[in-house]
Amino acid sequence: MRWWLGVVVWLALFGGENGSVVSPEDQGLRAGNWGPGPGLLESSDPATEPSPEDLNATDLMTKLGSAFDVQFMSVNEPPEGLQAIDTSQFSFRRKKNGRLVPMGPMPQYIREVELGVVKLADGSRLKTQVPVKLKRKLRQLLWALTACPVGFKWRDLGARFWPRWIREGLCPRSSCSVPAGMKCRPLAAQHKTLLRWHCRSPACQWIKVQYPVVVQCSCACSSRSPH
């Protein structure tokens, strides 16, 4: 990944059932490379939907137990709605004058970028006279350009899941490299346990299933890249 960091510096200097946990695939869940999976294929038969008696929050909370995660789950529709995206994980905040201010420690790979020397094609090394302040700004620029913060958005899974609202992680769609080409991809996910209304003749019941939530993104080559 350092080759494109060098380009930026160069430009700047010189540019189941019975309570068991069932896999997501077994229950129709598919994780997408963006975060939220495609729309779930549900039966249109209202007889396969849970009745009001089956949606007793006290009973379901007892069944789910300690797996209920208030940060990622909601019994009621979130007050901020389903369209708002929480970008609080972004590494910078904007000041009133429009400038971006870093939040948290600078990544190691940014700190290790060599700004005092440029290695030429013939193997020789050319020293540069870069002021400390400019070095800091260049590293912050690289940090901002290559950042892949996770954005979180609530999703309504429908009446056959409980809780039916879950907070999903999204990776930015924009390029995270110079030149453009690399994309932010999911790097890590946490599996949250939910209840799924499962019908198998002649009865229906709530069973536990796991739902993947993206919690970390990273800059990576496109899956279509020949490299």
Secondary structure as GFF3:
##gff-version 3
##sequence-region A 1 227
A	DSSP	alpha_helix	2	13	.	.	.	ID=ss1
A	DSSP	beta_strand	21	22	.	.	.	ID=ss2
A	DSSP	three_ten_helix	25	27	.	.	.	ID=ss3
A	DSSP	three_ten_helix	46	48	.	.	.	ID=ss4
A	DSSP	three_ten_helix	52	55	.	.	.	ID=ss5
A	DSSP	alpha_helix	57	64	.	.	.	ID=ss6
A	DSSP	three_ten_helix	65	67	.	.	.	ID=ss7
A	DSSP	beta_strand	73	74	.	.	.	ID=ss8
A	DSSP	beta_strand	85	86	.	.	.	ID=ss9
A	DSSP	beta_strand	92	94	.	.	.	ID=ss10
A	DSSP	beta_strand	100	102	.	.	.	ID=ss11
A	DSSP	alpha_helix	108	111	.	.	.	ID=ss12
A	DSSP	beta_strand	117	119	.	.	.	ID=ss13
A	DSSP	beta_strand	125	127	.	.	.	ID=ss14
A	DSSP	alpha_helix	132	146	.	.	.	ID=ss15
A	DSSP	beta_strand	151	156	.	.	.	ID=ss16
A	DSSP	beta_strand	161	162	.	.	.	ID=ss17
A	DSSP	beta_strand	165	170	.	.	.	ID=ss18
A	DSSP	beta_strand	183	200	.	.	.	ID=ss19
A	DSSP	beta_strand	203	220	.	.	.	ID=ss20
###
